[in-house]
């Protein structure tokens, strides 16, 4: 199928199809239209990563790292006049 045939079938511009073939960015809805026109609709699931762990898991994991602690320095006590 030529780019022009695919453009006619999907309503997506030939330039967008060319950009997709070259690995450049295209709008998500155009990508879906092209995948469906090529009978690759089942591959849409591959675009979304598997969520085996909740996003909060990674947040909690990153917060549990040891935090740096500054050593306390002794401060000179203030003295009045001749004390």
C-alpha positions in Angstrom: 0.0 0.0 0.0 1.4 3.4 -1.0 1.5 6.4 1.3 -1.2 8.0 -0.9 -3.5 5.0 -0.6 -3.0 5.0 3.2 -3.7 8.7 3.3 -6.9 8.3 1.3 -8.0 5.4 3.5 -7.3 7.1 6.8 -7.8 10.8 6.2 -4.3 11.4 7.5 -2.1 13.6 5.4 0.6 12.0 3.3 3.2 14.2 5.1 2.1 12.7 8.5 2.5 9.2 7.2 5.9 10.1 5.8 6.9 11.5 9.2 5.7 8.4 11.0 7.8 6.2 8.6 10.9 8.3 9.4 10.4 7.9 13.1 9.3 11.5 13.7 6.5 12.5 16.0 2.8 12.3 14.9 -0.4 13.0 16.6 -1.7 10.1 18.6 -5.1 10.1 16.9 -3.3 9.9 13.5 -1.3 7.0 14.8 -4.4 5.1 15.8 -6.1 5.7 12.4 -3.0 4.4 10.6 -2.7 1.3 12.9 -6.4 0.5 12.4 -6.2 1.0 8.6 -3.3 -1.5 8.5 -5.2 -4.0 10.7 -2.7 -3.5 13.5 -5.3 -2.3 16.0 -4.4 -5.1 18.5 -0.9 -3.4 18.8 -2.4 -0.3 20.4 -2.1 -2.1 23.8 1.7 -2.2 23.3 1.8 1.6 23.5 0.7 1.6 27.1 3.2 0.2 29.7 2.0 -2.6 31.9 1.1 -1.2 35.3 2.3 -4.1 37.6 3.2 -1.6 40.3 1.3 1.5 41.2 3.0 4.8 40.6 2.9 5.6 44.3 5.2 2.5 44.8 8.0 4.3 43.0 7.4 7.5 44.9 7.5 5.8 48.2 10.7 3.9 47.2 12.5 7.1 46.2 11.6 8.8 49.5 12.9 5.9 51.6 16.6 6.6 50.7 18.8 7.9 53.5 18.9 11.6 53.7 22.1 13.5 54.2 22.5 14.9 57.7 24.7 17.9 58.4 27.0 17.6 61.3 26.1 20.0 64.1 28.8 22.5 64.9 29.3 24.0 68.4 28.3 27.6 68.5 30.2 29.9 70.7 28.1 31.1 73.6 27.5 34.8 73.7 29.2 36.6 76.6 28.4 40.1 77.8 31.3 42.5 78.1 33.9 41.2 80.6 32.2 37.9 81.5 
